Amino acid sequence: MQEKLTAIVAGVQESAPKLQTRAEFEAYKATISGPKGALTDVMKGMGKVPKEDKPAMGKLINEAKTAVQAAFDRVVERIEAAELAAKLGPAIDPSLPAPDSTRGTLHPIAQVREEMVALFRRIGFSVAEATEVETEHYCFDALNIPSDHPARDMQDSYYLPDDLRVNNVSKLGDEKYLLRTHTSTVQIRTMLESKPPIRIVAPGRCFRRDTPDATHSANFHQIEGLYVDKDVTLLDLKATLDHFVKTIFGPKAKTRLRPSFFPFTEPSFEMDFFSPDLGKLSNKWIEIMGCGMVDPEVFKAVGIDPEVYTGYAFGMGIERIAMILQNVDDIRYYYQNDVRFLKQFA
């Protein structure tokens, strides 16, 4: 029996390197370890081995099985590598130029954001940015938003765990961290760090607990503007926004201000615009932003004397402007990462 095992192992080690296809391998494997295979036949003979010789013979059989399996494993590895190489085709020469010269492009929202930022840069605004993780003070208190305001509810804002510590965002007291609900926080930080005159736009991402639908998203983008100086008036605000609308939507566009309320501006307005060049949205008044003169209480919170300085602020959703310009009727398309949709704006 030992001679048979030795012969089987030797035969497998000689024949295995010659097997080239999976079919050849399976056919040969059946002659060795199949139900009627040579190794199986030897194992069946264990019943005739004297009891005292069985341990030694069992050891020899296990050694033979291990050697045979190792040879089979090498065959399978070699055949699988050959099959994969056949699927991949000839090797690629990395020194050759890439066959696909297609380049990526900015996301549709980023395209509109850059267009808006460039517009405001041309009329003297600089860009300011800040962290997306904020504290209640910068997000609400400094903006004259009272503690019982709905925006401060857990159901409206994304509050972070009480034990969270953010090294680059300091707290003023026993307040909570949250994801900013607007980029007005950038206005507060800028007024604390700089002295008037201040003229900035603050583009960035914001977060609110909105149920996603055609016009709402829990993640969205805003651009806000702030101008603080001596003798800034409502006329300056109206002139800036008229210029913005006529540049973005065409020279025939018109604007109007409707009285509204925001805790951080007084007086406050909603601004609508009207344009004959917007396809199915033509000749309709469309609300696009909130604006107003900075409330004196906000100036006091950042150490600016409201008796000396005045200012205006405005803010709008970048997605809303993008949807109008790009004729998109569902905000969710922007976040689905569908290349077919994104390529339309390449």
C-alpha positions in Angstrom: 0.0 0.0 0.0 2.9 2.4 0.7 4.3 1.7 -2.8 0.9 2.6 -4.3 0.8 5.9 -2.4 4.3 6.8 -3.5 3.4 6.0 -7.1 0.2 8.0 -7.0 2.0 11.1 -5.5 4.8 10.8 -8.1 2.3 10.4 -10.9 0.4 13.5 -9.8 3.5 15.6 -9.5 4.6 14.6 -13.0 1.2 15.0 -14.7 -0.1 18.2 -12.9 2.2 20.7 -14.8 1.0 19.3 -18.1 -2.7 20.2 -17.4 -3.7 23.3 -19.3 -7.5 23.7 -19.1 -10.0 23.4 -16.3 -11.7 20.5 -18.2 -8.4 18.5 -18.3 -7.8 19.2 -14.7 -11.2 18.0 -13.6 -10.9 14.9 -15.7 -7.5 14.0 -14.3 -8.5 14.9 -10.7 -11.4 12.3 -10.9 -8.8 9.6 -11.7 -7.0 10.4 -8.4 -9.5 11.5 -5.8 -12.8 10.8 -7.5 -15.2 8.0 -6.3 -13.2 5.5 -8.4 -9.9 7.2 -8.2 -6.5 5.7 -7.4 -6.1 7.5 -4.0 -9.7 6.7 -3.0 -9.1 3.0 -3.8 -6.1 2.9 -1.5 -8.1 4.6 1.3 -10.8 2.0 0.9 -8.2 -0.7 1.6 -7.6 0.6 5.1 -10.2 -1.9 6.3 -7.8 -4.8 5.4 -4.8 -3.3 7.2 -3.9 -4.9 10.6 -5.0 -2.9 13.6 -1.5 -2.3 14.8 -0.4 -0.9 11.4 -3.4 1.4 10.9 -1.9 4.5 12.7 1.2 4.4 10.5 -0.7 3.7 7.3 -3.2 6.5 8.2 -0.3 8.9 8.5 1.1 7.9 5.1 -2.4 8.4 3.5 -2.7 11.9 5.0 0.7 12.8 3.8 -0.2 11.6 0.3 -3.5 13.5 0.3 -1.6 16.7 1.4 0.9 16.3 -1.4 -1.7 15.6 -4.0 -3.9 18.5 -2.9 -0.9 20.9 -3.0 -0.2 19.9 -6.6 -3.9 20.3 -7.5 -3.9 23.8 -5.8 -1.0 24.9 -8.0 -2.8 23.7 -11.1 -5.9 25.6 -10.2 -4.0 28.8 -9.4 -2.2 28.5 -12.8 -5.4 27.9 -14.7 -7.3 30.7 -13.0 -4.4 33.1 -13.8 -4.5 32.0 -17.4 -8.3 32.5 -17.6 -8.0 36.0 -16.1 -5.2 37.0 -18.5 -7.4 35.8 -21.4 -10.2 38.0 -20.2 -8.0 41.1 -19.7 -6.3 40.7 -23.1 -2.8 41.8 -24.0 -0.8 43.8 -21.4 -1.1 47.6 -21.5 1.9 49.7 -22.2 1.7 52.5 -19.6 4.0 54.8 -21.7 1.3 55.1 -24.4 -1.1 58.1 -24.3 -4.5 57.5 -22.7 -7.1 56.5 -25.3 -9.8 58.4 -23.5 -9.1 62.1 -23.4 -12.5 63.0 -21.8 -12.0 65.3 -18.8 -14.2 65.9 -15.9 -16.1 69.1 -15.2 -17.4 71.0 -12.2 -20.7 69.8 -10.7 -23.7 71.9 -11.9 -24.1 73.5 -8.5 -20.4 74.3 -8.4 -20.7 75.9 -11.8 -23.4 78.3 -10.7 -21.7 79.0 -7.4 -18.5 80.0 -9.3 -20.5 82.2 -11.6 -22.2 84.0 -8.7 -19.0 84.4 -6.8 -17.2 85.9 -9.9 -20.1 88.4 -10.3 -19.8 89.7 -6.7 -16.0 89.8 -6.9 -16.3 92.1 -9.9 -18.2 94.7 -7.8 -15.8 94.6 -4.8 -16.9 91.7 -2.7 -14.4 89.2 -1.3 -15.1 85.6 -0.4 -15.2 84.5 3.2 -15.5 80.9 4.5 -15.8 79.2 7.9 -16.4 75.8 9.5 -19.6 73.8 8.8 -19.6 72.7 12.5 -20.8 75.6 14.6 -22.0 76.5 18.0 -25.4 77.9 19.0 -23.8 81.3 19.7 -22.6 81.9 16.1 -25.5 80.1 14.5 -28.3 81.8 16.6 -27.4 84.0 19.5 -25.2 86.5 17.7 -27.8 86.7 15.0 -30.5 87.9 17.4 -32.4 84.6 17.1 -34.3 84.0 20.4 -34.0 80.8 22.4 -37.6 79.8 21.6 -37.3 80.3 17.8 -38.4 77.2 15.8 -35.0 77.1 14.0 -33.4 76.0 17.3 -35.6 73.0 17.7 -34.1 69.5 17.5 -36.6 68.8 14.8 -35.2 71.5 12.6 -31.4 71.5 13.2 -28.7 68.8 13.3 -27.3 69.0 16.9 -24.2 67.1 17.7 -23.6 65.0 20.8 -23.2 66.9 24.1 -19.8 65.3 24.9 -18.3 66.2 21.5 -15.2 68.4 21.5 -14.1 70.3 18.3 -10.6 71.7 18.7 -10.9 74.4 16.1 -14.4 75.6 17.1 -14.6 77.0 20.6 -17.7 77.5 22.7 -18.5 80.7 24.6 -20.4 78.9 27.3 -22.6 75.9 27.9 -23.9 75.6 24.4 -24.2 72.8 21.9 -22.5 72.1 18.6 -24.5 71.7 15.5 -24.2 71.6 11.7 -24.7 75.2 10.6 -28.2 75.9 9.2 -27.1 79.0 7.2 -23.9 80.7 6.2 -24.8 83.7 8.3 -22.3 82.3 10.8 -19.6 83.4 8.4 -20.9 87.0 8.6 -20.6 86.9 12.4 -17.1 85.5 12.4 -16.0 88.0 9.8 -17.4 91.0 11.8 -15.6 89.7 14.9 -12.3 89.4 13.1 -12.4 92.5 10.9 -13.2 96.1 11.2 -15.5 98.0 8.8 -15.6 98.5 5.9 -16.6 94.9 5.3 -17.9 93.6 1.9 -18.0 89.8 1.7 -20.0 86.9 0.1 -20.1 83.6 2.0 -20.8 80.6 -0.2 -21.0 77.2 1.5 -23.0 74.1 2.5 -25.7 74.1 5.1 -27.8 71.5 6.8 -31.4 71.3 8.0 -33.8 68.6 8.9 -35.9 68.9 5.8 -37.7 66.0 4.3 -36.3 65.6 0.7 -38.7 66.5 -2.0 -38.5 68.3 -5.4 -37.6 71.6 -3.7 -36.0 70.6 -0.4 -32.9 68.8 0.7 -31.3 68.2 4.1 -28.0 69.2 2.6 -28.0 72.4 0.5 -25.8 75.3 -0.5 -26.2 79.0 0.3 -24.5 82.2 -0.7 -24.9 85.2 1.6 -23.6 88.7 1.2 -22.7 91.4 3.8 -21.7 95.0 3.3 -20.9 97.2 6.4 -19.7 100.7 6.2 -20.7 104.3 7.1 -23.9 105.5 5.4 -24.9 102.2 3.8 -28.5 102.5 2.8 -31.4 100.4 1.5 -30.7 102.0 -1.9 -27.3 100.3 -2.0 -28.9 97.0 -1.2 -31.4 97.4 -4.0 -28.8 98.5 -6.5 -26.6 95.5 -5.7 -29.4 93.0 -6.0 -30.7 94.6 -9.3 -27.2 94.2 -10.7 -27.1 90.6 -9.6 -30.4 89.7 -11.1 -29.9 91.5 -14.5 -26.4 89.9 -14.8 -27.6 86.3 -14.0 -31.1 86.3 -15.6 -30.7 88.9 -18.4 -31.0 92.7 -18.8 -34.8 92.5 -19.0 -35.2 91.1 -15.5 -37.0 93.2 -12.9 -37.0 92.9 -9.1 -39.3 93.8 -6.2 -38.9 93.8 -2.4 -41.7 92.6 -0.2 -41.7 93.3 3.6 -40.9 90.3 5.7 -39.2 89.4 9.0 -35.8 88.0 9.9 -34.4 88.4 13.4 -31.0 89.6 12.1 -32.2 92.3 9.7 -34.5 95.4 10.2 -36.2 96.2 7.9 -36.4 92.8 6.2 -37.5 91.8 2.8 -38.2 88.9 0.5 -37.0 89.6 -3.0 -38.8 88.4 -6.2 -37.7 88.7 -9.7 -39.5 88.7 -13.1 -37.9 87.9 -16.5 -39.4 87.2 -19.9 -36.4 85.0 -20.9 -36.8 81.9 -18.6 -38.8 79.5 -20.8 -41.8 78.1 -18.8 -40.9 80.3 -15.9 -41.0 83.5 -18.0 -43.2 86.4 -16.9 -43.8 85.1 -13.4 -42.7 86.7 -10.2 -40.3 84.2 -8.5 -39.0 84.5 -4.9 -35.3 83.9 -4.8 -33.8 85.4 -1.6 -34.2 87.2 1.7 -32.4 90.4 2.5 -32.5 93.6 4.6 -30.5 96.1 6.7 -28.4 94.5 9.5 -30.2 94.7 12.8 -28.4 97.0 15.4 -28.6 94.1 17.9 -26.4 92.0 15.6 -23.8 94.9 15.4 -23.8 95.1 19.2 -23.2 91.3 19.4 -20.0 91.7 17.4 -18.7 94.9 18.8 -19.6 97.3 16.0 -21.2 100.6 16.9 -24.7 100.8 15.2 -24.6 104.6 15.7 -21.6 104.8 13.3 -22.0 102.0 10.9 -24.9 100.5 8.9 -25.0 97.6 6.6 -27.1 95.2 4.5 -27.2 91.5 4.2 -28.8 89.0 1.8 -28.9 85.3 1.3 -30.1 82.8 -1.3 -30.0 79.1 -2.0 -27.5 78.3 -4.8 -29.6 75.2 -5.8 -32.6 77.5 -6.4 -30.7 79.7 -8.8 -29.2 76.6 -10.5 -32.6 75.1 -11.0 -33.9 78.2 -12.7 -30.8 78.7 -14.9 -30.5 75.0 -15.8 -34.2 74.3 -16.1 -34.1 71.5 -13.5 -37.4 70.8 -11.8 -36.3 68.5 -8.9 -33.4 69.3 -6.5 -32.8 65.6 -5.9 -31.3 65.2 -9.3 -28.2 67.2 -8.2 -27.4 64.6 -5.5 -28.0 61.3 -7.3 -24.6 61.2 -9.0 -26.2 60.1 -12.3 -23.5 60.7 -15.0 -26.2 61.0 -17.7 -27.7 64.0 -15.8 -24.3 65.6 -15.0 -23.0 65.3 -18.5 -25.7 67.7 -19.7 -23.9 70.5 -18.0 -20.4 69.6 -18.9 
